[in-house]
Amino acid sequence: MTRTLSIMEARKQLTSMPETLLHDGQVDVLEITRRGKPVLAVMPWELYEAVSETLEVMGDKELLAQLRQSIQELDSGKLVSWQDAKKELGL
């Protein structure tokens, strides 16, 4: 859920933002505006990390190709049991 605050309102509420962003089991993102135009997004750290990791994966062509291949194999039923995987890896 995205909520909008002016930069002046955000300044007043800065110290209470962590509690504001996490309530009722929902994660909010605050859109901070200046003169009615969005200039900042404020989000909980965990959400930032998740977005950052997702962008990193999407920017790595090899990793993204491997991920797509893995999803196709999963969809087609090409699964390896945990026991077989451990044997193959020598664990």
A tleap script that builds the chain and sets N, CA, C and O, in Angstrom:
source leaprc.protein.ff14SB
mol = sequence {
  NMET THR ARG THR LEU SER ILE MET GLU ALA
  ARG LYS GLN LEU THR SER MET PRO GLU THR
  LEU LEU HIE ASP GLY GLN VAL ASP VAL LEU
  GLU ILE THR ARG ARG GLY LYS PRO VAL LEU
  ALA VAL MET PRO TRP GLU LEU TYR GLU ALA
  VAL SER GLU THR LEU GLU VAL MET GLY ASP
  LYS GLU LEU LEU ALA GLN LEU ARG GLN SER
  ILE GLN GLU LEU ASP SER GLY LYS LEU VAL
  SER TRP GLN ASP ALA LYS LYS GLU LEU GLY
  CLEU
}
set mol.1.N position { 0.852 -1.182 0.000 }
set mol.1.CA position { 0.000 0.000 0.000 }
set mol.1.C position { 0.893 1.240 0.000 }
set mol.1.O position { 1.853 1.320 0.766 }
set mol.2.N position { 0.585 2.169 -0.830 }
set mol.2.CA position { 1.363 3.410 -0.899 }
set mol.2.C position { 0.541 4.547 -0.321 }
set mol.2.O position { -0.628 4.730 -0.659 }
set mol.3.N position { 1.167 5.289 0.540 }
set mol.3.CA position { 0.533 6.492 1.087 }
set mol.3.C position { 1.379 7.684 0.685 }
set mol.3.O position { 2.587 7.556 0.481 }
set mol.4.N position { 0.758 8.823 0.572 }
set mol.4.CA position { 1.449 10.036 0.132 }
set mol.4.C position { 1.526 11.039 1.268 }
set mol.4.O position { 0.550 11.284 1.977 }
set mol.5.N position { 2.706 11.609 1.421 }
set mol.5.CA position { 2.925 12.690 2.385 }
set mol.5.C position { 3.708 13.801 1.700 }
set mol.5.O position { 4.563 13.544 0.852 }
set mol.6.N position { 3.411 15.013 2.071 }
set mol.6.CA position { 4.252 16.115 1.586 }
set mol.6.C position { 5.579 16.037 2.326 }
set mol.6.O position { 5.681 15.406 3.378 }
set mol.7.N position { 6.575 16.671 1.775 }
set mol.7.CA position { 7.887 16.646 2.408 }
set mol.7.C position { 7.834 17.307 3.787 }
set mol.7.O position { 8.568 16.904 4.689 }
set mol.8.N position { 6.986 18.304 3.960 }
set mol.8.CA position { 6.841 18.961 5.269 }
set mol.8.C position { 6.212 18.006 6.277 }
set mol.8.O position { 6.658 17.932 7.422 }
set mol.9.N position { 5.176 17.274 5.861 }
set mol.9.CA position { 4.544 16.301 6.757 }
set mol.9.C position { 5.526 15.190 7.107 }
set mol.9.O position { 5.589 14.749 8.255 }
set mol.10.N position { 6.289 14.742 6.123 }
set mol.10.CA position { 7.264 13.677 6.347 }
set mol.10.C position { 8.317 14.127 7.350 }
set mol.10.O position { 8.730 13.347 8.208 }
set mol.11.N position { 8.744 15.349 7.250 }
set mol.11.CA position { 9.746 15.877 8.185 }
set mol.11.C position { 9.217 15.814 9.620 }
set mol.11.O position { 9.949 15.444 10.538 }
set mol.12.N position { 7.962 16.171 9.807 }
set mol.12.CA position { 7.358 16.139 11.143 }
set mol.12.C position { 7.224 14.705 11.671 }
set mol.12.O position { 7.310 14.476 12.878 }
set mol.13.N position { 7.015 13.750 10.771 }
set mol.13.CA position { 6.738 12.375 11.178 }
set mol.13.C position { 7.951 11.439 11.073 }
set mol.13.O position { 7.809 10.231 11.261 }
set mol.14.N position { 9.116 11.969 10.783 }
set mol.14.CA position { 10.289 11.133 10.516 }
set mol.14.C position { 10.562 10.111 11.614 }
set mol.14.O position { 10.796 8.941 11.311 }
set mol.15.N position { 10.537 10.514 12.864 }
set mol.15.CA position { 10.897 9.587 13.941 }
set mol.15.C position { 9.858 8.497 14.164 }
set mol.15.O position { 10.176 7.466 14.758 }
set mol.16.N position { 8.643 8.692 13.711 }
set mol.16.CA position { 7.612 7.664 13.885 }
set mol.16.C position { 7.372 6.850 12.616 }
set mol.16.O position { 6.478 6.004 12.586 }
set mol.17.N position { 8.157 7.095 11.573 }
set mol.17.CA position { 7.941 6.393 10.303 }
set mol.17.C position { 8.090 4.878 10.399 }
set mol.17.O position { 7.301 4.169 9.774 }
set mol.18.N position { 9.064 4.334 11.151 }
set mol.18.CA position { 9.144 2.870 11.209 }
set mol.18.C position { 7.828 2.235 11.668 }
set mol.18.O position { 7.400 1.225 11.110 }
set mol.19.N position { 7.202 2.812 12.660 }
set mol.19.CA position { 5.922 2.283 13.141 }
set mol.19.C position { 4.799 2.552 12.129 }
set mol.19.O position { 3.881 1.744 11.985 }
set mol.20.N position { 4.878 3.660 11.449 }
set mol.20.CA position { 3.875 4.015 10.457 }
set mol.20.C position { 3.908 3.044 9.279 }
set mol.20.O position { 2.865 2.696 8.726 }
set mol.21.N position { 5.110 2.609 8.897 }
set mol.21.CA position { 5.251 1.751 7.720 }
set mol.21.C position { 4.824 0.318 7.973 }
set mol.21.O position { 4.470 -0.395 7.034 }
set mol.22.N position { 4.850 -0.114 9.216 }
set mol.22.CA position { 4.493 -1.486 9.549 }
set mol.22.C position { 3.310 -1.474 10.507 }
set mol.22.O position { 3.477 -1.277 11.711 }
set mol.23.N position { 2.123 -1.686 9.970 }
set mol.23.CA position { 0.952 -1.741 10.841 }
set mol.23.C position { -0.064 -2.718 10.268 }
set mol.23.O position { -0.176 -2.883 9.053 }
set mol.24.N position { -0.790 -3.350 11.151 }
set mol.24.CA position { -1.844 -4.302 10.778 }
set mol.24.C position { -1.342 -5.388 9.829 }
set mol.24.O position { -2.094 -5.852 8.972 }
set mol.25.N position { -0.084 -5.797 9.971 }
set mol.25.CA position { 0.465 -6.841 9.112 }
set mol.25.C position { 0.731 -6.400 7.688 }
set mol.25.O position { 1.140 -7.210 6.856 }
set mol.26.N position { 0.507 -5.141 7.396 }
set mol.26.CA position { 0.724 -4.604 6.057 }
set mol.26.C position { 2.017 -3.790 6.037 }
set mol.26.O position { 2.403 -3.176 7.031 }
set mol.27.N position { 2.667 -3.805 4.888 }
set mol.27.CA position { 3.869 -2.985 4.710 }
set mol.27.C position { 3.493 -1.815 3.819 }
set mol.27.O position { 3.017 -2.001 2.699 }
set mol.28.N position { 3.707 -0.633 4.315 }
set mol.28.CA position { 3.408 0.566 3.539 }
set mol.28.C position { 4.683 1.149 2.940 }
set mol.28.O position { 5.776 0.996 3.485 }
set mol.29.N position { 4.516 1.808 1.826 }
set mol.29.CA position { 5.573 2.617 1.229 }
set mol.29.C position { 5.043 4.040 1.240 }
set mol.29.O position { 3.904 4.300 0.852 }
set mol.30.N position { 5.873 4.938 1.684 }
set mol.30.CA position { 5.465 6.341 1.694 }
set mol.30.C position { 6.008 7.045 0.463 }
set mol.30.O position { 7.202 6.991 0.170 }
set mol.31.N position { 5.128 7.692 -0.236 }
set mol.31.CA position { 5.513 8.534 -1.369 }
set mol.31.C position { 5.629 9.950 -0.826 }
set mol.31.O position { 4.646 10.525 -0.358 }
set mol.32.N position { 6.815 10.502 -0.887 }
set mol.32.CA position { 7.055 11.849 -0.378 }
set mol.32.C position { 7.031 12.810 -1.563 }
set mol.32.O position { 7.717 12.608 -2.565 }
set mol.33.N position { 6.227 13.854 -1.422 }
set mol.33.CA position { 6.069 14.796 -2.529 }
set mol.33.C position { 6.602 16.171 -2.167 }
set mol.33.O position { 6.644 16.567 -1.002 }
set mol.34.N position { 7.005 16.878 -3.202 }
set mol.34.CA position { 7.380 18.276 -3.079 }
set mol.34.C position { 6.602 19.008 -4.157 }
set mol.34.O position { 6.708 18.703 -5.345 }
set mol.35.N position { 5.822 19.975 -3.715 }
set mol.35.CA position { 4.956 20.730 -4.639 }
set mol.35.C position { 4.065 19.790 -5.455 }
set mol.35.O position { 3.808 20.016 -6.638 }
set mol.36.N position { 3.600 18.724 -4.782 }
set mol.36.CA position { 2.660 17.795 -5.412 }
set mol.36.C position { 3.280 16.737 -6.312 }
set mol.36.O position { 2.558 15.907 -6.864 }
set mol.37.N position { 4.599 16.744 -6.475 }
set mol.37.CA position { 5.259 15.757 -7.340 }
set mol.37.C position { 6.101 14.806 -6.491 }
set mol.37.O position { 6.804 15.249 -5.582 }
set mol.38.N position { 6.037 13.494 -6.779 }
set mol.38.CA position { 6.821 12.531 -6.006 }
set mol.38.C position { 8.324 12.774 -6.166 }
set mol.38.O position { 8.824 12.946 -7.277 }
set mol.39.N position { 9.041 12.786 -5.020 }
set mol.39.CA position { 10.489 12.986 -5.055 }
set mol.39.C position { 11.244 11.891 -4.292 }
set mol.39.O position { 12.434 11.684 -4.530 }
set mol.40.N position { 10.569 11.194 -3.384 }
set mol.40.CA position { 11.206 10.153 -2.580 }
set mol.40.C position { 10.219 9.024 -2.314 }
set mol.40.O position { 9.003 9.217 -2.322 }
set mol.41.N position { 10.778 7.840 -2.079 }
set mol.41.CA position { 9.990 6.717 -1.584 }
set mol.41.C position { 10.657 6.255 -0.298 }
set mol.41.O position { 11.874 6.071 -0.257 }
set mol.42.N position { 9.876 6.070 0.735 }
set mol.42.CA position { 10.385 5.587 2.004 }
set mol.42.C position { 9.724 4.244 2.272 }
set mol.42.O position { 8.500 4.118 2.231 }
set mol.43.N position { 10.560 3.234 2.549 }
set mol.43.CA position { 10.037 1.887 2.773 }
set mol.43.C position { 10.818 1.208 3.875 }
set mol.43.O position { 11.928 1.632 4.197 }
set mol.44.N position { 10.252 0.148 4.467 }
set mol.44.CA position { 11.000 -0.594 5.482 }
set mol.44.C position { 12.260 -1.209 4.878 }
set mol.44.O position { 12.295 -1.526 3.689 }
set mol.45.N position { 13.290 -1.375 5.700 }
set mol.45.CA position { 14.574 -1.885 5.234 }
set mol.45.C position { 14.432 -3.247 4.572 }
set mol.45.O position { 15.061 -3.496 3.543 }
set mol.46.N position { 13.614 -4.138 5.141 }
set mol.46.CA position { 13.455 -5.480 4.587 }
set mol.46.C position { 12.900 -5.426 3.164 }
set mol.46.O position { 13.315 -6.203 2.305 }
set mol.47.N position { 11.976 -4.524 2.918 }
set mol.47.CA position { 11.420 -4.370 1.575 }
set mol.47.C position { 12.484 -3.831 0.621 }
set mol.47.O position { 12.586 -4.283 -0.520 }
set mol.48.N position { 13.269 -2.873 1.083 }
set mol.48.CA position { 14.359 -2.342 0.261 }
set mol.48.C position { 15.330 -3.451 -0.134 }
set mol.48.O position { 15.723 -3.551 -1.296 }
set mol.49.N position { 15.721 -4.297 0.848 }
set mol.49.CA position { 16.643 -5.393 0.551 }
set mol.49.C position { 16.051 -6.352 -0.475 }
set mol.49.O position { 16.748 -6.800 -1.385 }
set mol.50.N position { 14.765 -6.666 -0.329 }
set mol.50.CA position { 14.116 -7.584 -1.270 }
set mol.50.C position { 14.091 -6.990 -2.682 }
set mol.50.O position { 14.367 -7.689 -3.657 }
set mol.51.N position { 13.765 -5.726 -2.785 }
set mol.51.CA position { 13.735 -5.058 -4.090 }
set mol.51.C position { 15.137 -5.015 -4.686 }
set mol.51.O position { 15.318 -5.272 -5.877 }
set mol.52.N position { 16.118 -4.694 -3.870 }
set mol.52.CA position { 17.504 -4.616 -4.335 }
set mol.52.C position { 17.996 -5.976 -4.837 }
set mol.52.O position { 18.631 -6.055 -5.889 }
set mol.53.N position { 17.706 -7.043 -4.090 }
set mol.53.CA position { 18.113 -8.382 -4.506 }
set mol.53.C position { 17.418 -8.791 -5.806 }
set mol.53.O position { 18.034 -9.401 -6.680 }
set mol.54.N position { 16.137 -8.452 -5.925 }
set mol.54.CA position { 15.396 -8.771 -7.147 }
set mol.54.C position { 16.007 -8.061 -8.347 }
set mol.54.O position { 16.167 -8.664 -9.408 }
set mol.55.N position { 16.345 -6.798 -8.190 }
set mol.55.CA position { 16.968 -6.053 -9.284 }
set mol.55.C position { 18.329 -6.628 -9.639 }
set mol.55.O position { 18.711 -6.656 -10.809 }
set mol.56.N position { 19.061 -7.088 -8.628 }
set mol.56.CA position { 20.371 -7.694 -8.877 }
set mol.56.C position { 20.224 -8.972 -9.700 }
set mol.56.O position { 20.983 -9.196 -10.644 }
set mol.57.N position { 19.249 -9.809 -9.343 }
set mol.57.CA position { 19.007 -11.047 -10.094 }
set mol.57.C position { 18.577 -10.720 -11.520 }
set mol.57.O position { 19.059 -11.328 -12.476 }
set mol.58.N position { 17.668 -9.755 -11.658 }
set mol.58.CA position { 17.169 -9.398 -12.986 }
set mol.58.C position { 18.253 -8.789 -13.862 }
set mol.58.O position { 18.171 -8.864 -15.087 }
set mol.59.N position { 19.266 -8.189 -13.250 }
set mol.59.CA position { 20.362 -7.590 -14.007 }
set mol.59.C position { 21.452 -8.573 -14.387 }
set mol.59.O position { 22.345 -8.233 -15.162 }
set mol.60.N position { 21.395 -9.794 -13.849 }
set mol.60.CA position { 22.396 -10.819 -14.135 }
set mol.60.C position { 21.806 -11.783 -15.160 }
set mol.60.O position { 21.003 -12.647 -14.806 }
set mol.61.N position { 22.199 -11.643 -16.430 }
set mol.61.CA position { 21.598 -12.430 -17.507 }
set mol.61.C position { 21.777 -13.927 -17.307 }
set mol.61.O position { 20.853 -14.698 -17.565 }
set mol.62.N position { 22.959 -14.351 -16.849 }
set mol.62.CA position { 23.199 -15.778 -16.626 }
set mol.62.C position { 22.318 -16.325 -15.508 }
set mol.62.O position { 21.707 -17.384 -15.650 }
set mol.63.N position { 22.257 -15.609 -14.417 }
set mol.63.CA position { 21.445 -16.056 -13.285 }
set mol.63.C position { 19.964 -16.084 -13.657 }
set mol.63.O position { 19.248 -17.011 -13.278 }
set mol.64.N position { 19.508 -15.089 -14.385 }
set mol.64.CA position { 18.113 -15.044 -14.808 }
set mol.64.C position { 17.797 -16.198 -15.751 }
set mol.64.O position { 16.711 -16.773 -15.671 }
set mol.65.N position { 18.729 -16.551 -16.649 }
set mol.65.CA position { 18.533 -17.684 -17.553 }
set mol.65.C position { 18.448 -18.985 -16.756 }
set mol.65.O position { 17.615 -19.841 -17.051 }
set mol.66.N position { 19.313 -19.134 -15.742 }
set mol.66.CA position { 19.266 -20.324 -14.897 }
set mol.66.C position { 17.950 -20.408 -14.132 }
set mol.66.O position { 17.373 -21.487 -13.994 }
set mol.67.N position { 17.485 -19.277 -13.639 }
set mol.67.CA position { 16.217 -19.237 -12.921 }
set mol.67.C position { 15.062 -19.641 -13.829 }
set mol.67.O position { 14.204 -20.430 -13.433 }
set mol.68.N position { 15.038 -19.106 -15.034 }
set mol.68.CA position { 13.983 -19.464 -15.992 }
set mol.68.C position { 14.020 -20.952 -16.323 }
set mol.68.O position { 12.980 -21.606 -16.395 }
set mol.69.N position { 15.237 -21.487 -16.526 }
set mol.69.CA position { 15.382 -22.905 -16.819 }
set mol.69.C position { 14.882 -23.743 -15.641 }
set mol.69.O position { 14.195 -24.745 -15.841 }
set mol.70.N position { 15.216 -23.346 -14.438 }
set mol.70.CA position { 14.772 -24.070 -13.251 }
set mol.70.C position { 13.252 -24.065 -13.133 }
set mol.70.O position { 12.652 -25.078 -12.775 }
set mol.71.N position { 12.640 -22.947 -13.428 }
set mol.71.CA position { 11.176 -22.857 -13.376 }
set mol.71.C position { 10.555 -23.760 -14.426 }
set mol.71.O position { 9.561 -24.432 -14.154 }
set mol.72.N position { 11.129 -23.787 -15.626 }
set mol.72.CA position { 10.620 -24.674 -16.684 }
set mol.72.C position { 10.761 -26.136 -16.273 }
set mol.72.O position { 9.849 -26.932 -16.498 }
set mol.73.N position { 11.893 -26.497 -15.675 }
set mol.73.CA position { 12.100 -27.874 -15.227 }
set mol.73.C position { 11.111 -28.242 -14.129 }
set mol.73.O position { 10.588 -29.356 -14.107 }
set mol.74.N position { 10.861 -27.327 -13.237 }
set mol.74.CA position { 9.888 -27.564 -12.177 }
set mol.74.C position { 8.503 -27.771 -12.759 }
set mol.74.O position { 7.792 -28.700 -12.375 }
set mol.75.N position { 8.117 -26.895 -13.695 }
set mol.75.CA position { 6.794 -26.999 -14.334 }
set mol.75.C position { 6.633 -28.298 -15.109 }
set mol.75.O position { 5.531 -28.842 -15.188 }
set mol.76.N position { 7.731 -28.804 -15.686 }
set mol.76.CA position { 7.644 -30.026 -16.488 }
set mol.76.C position { 7.831 -31.287 -15.636 }
set mol.76.O position { 7.792 -32.400 -16.159 }
set mol.77.N position { 8.033 -31.113 -14.335 }
set mol.77.CA position { 8.152 -32.261 -13.453 }
set mol.77.C position { 9.544 -32.838 -13.342 }
set mol.77.O position { 9.716 -33.908 -12.758 }
set mol.78.N position { 10.541 -32.166 -13.883 }
set mol.78.CA position { 11.928 -32.643 -13.793 }
set mol.78.C position { 12.490 -32.268 -12.426 }
set mol.78.O position { 13.157 -31.245 -12.270 }
set mol.79.N position { 12.210 -33.109 -11.448 }
set mol.79.CA position { 12.664 -32.847 -10.095 }
set mol.79.C position { 13.672 -33.901 -9.670 }
set mol.79.O position { 13.628 -35.040 -10.135 }
set mol.80.N position { 14.571 -33.517 -8.789 }
set mol.80.CA position { 15.550 -34.436 -8.224 }
set mol.80.C position { 15.268 -34.483 -6.725 }
set mol.80.O position { 15.134 -33.442 -6.081 }
set mol.81.N position { 15.180 -35.680 -6.176 }
set mol.81.CA position { 14.912 -35.784 -4.744 }
set mol.81.C position { 16.093 -35.231 -3.959 }
set mol.81.O position { 17.217 -35.169 -4.458 }
set mol.82.N position { 15.820 -34.834 -2.735 }
set mol.82.CA position { 16.866 -34.297 -1.875 }
set mol.82.C position { 17.950 -35.347 -1.648 }
set mol.82.O position { 19.137 -35.018 -1.642 }
set mol.83.N position { 17.557 -36.600 -1.462 }
set mol.83.CA position { 18.525 -37.678 -1.252 }
set mol.83.C position { 19.442 -37.838 -2.470 }
set mol.83.O position { 20.657 -37.974 -2.323 }
set mol.84.N position { 18.856 -37.823 -3.669 }
set mol.84.CA position { 19.663 -37.943 -4.896 }
set mol.84.C position { 20.592 -36.740 -5.072 }
set mol.84.O position { 21.735 -36.895 -5.501 }
set mol.85.N position { 20.110 -35.561 -4.746 }
set mol.85.CA position { 20.938 -34.356 -4.868 }
set mol.85.C position { 22.129 -34.431 -3.919 }
set mol.85.O position { 23.248 -34.081 -4.294 }
set mol.86.N position { 21.890 -34.886 -2.687 }
set mol.86.CA position { 22.987 -35.011 -1.723 }
set mol.86.C position { 24.018 -36.027 -2.207 }
set mol.86.O position { 25.221 -35.804 -2.065 }
set mol.87.N position { 23.561 -37.134 -2.773 }
set mol.87.CA position { 24.495 -38.147 -3.303 }
set mol.87.C position { 25.331 -37.565 -4.426 }
set mol.87.O position { 26.547 -37.750 -4.476 }
set mol.88.N position { 24.657 -36.856 -5.333 }
set mol.88.CA position { 25.361 -36.277 -6.485 }
set mol.88.C position { 26.399 -35.250 -6.053 }
set mol.88.O position { 27.446 -35.105 -6.683 }
set mol.89.N position { 26.094 -34.541 -4.970 }
set mol.89.CA position { 27.021 -33.514 -4.470 }
set mol.89.C position { 28.042 -34.091 -3.485 }
set mol.89.O position { 28.941 -33.381 -3.035 }
set mol.90.N position { 27.906 -35.352 -3.156 }
set mol.90.CA position { 28.836 -35.979 -2.229 }
set mol.90.C position { 28.641 -35.543 -0.789 }
set mol.90.O position { 29.601 -35.465 -0.022 }
set mol.91.N position { 27.430 -35.267 -0.432 }
set mol.91.CA position { 27.140 -34.823 0.952 }
set mol.91.C position { 26.593 -35.963 1.788 }
set mol.91.O position { 26.296 -35.777 2.968 }
savepdb mol mol.pdb
quit
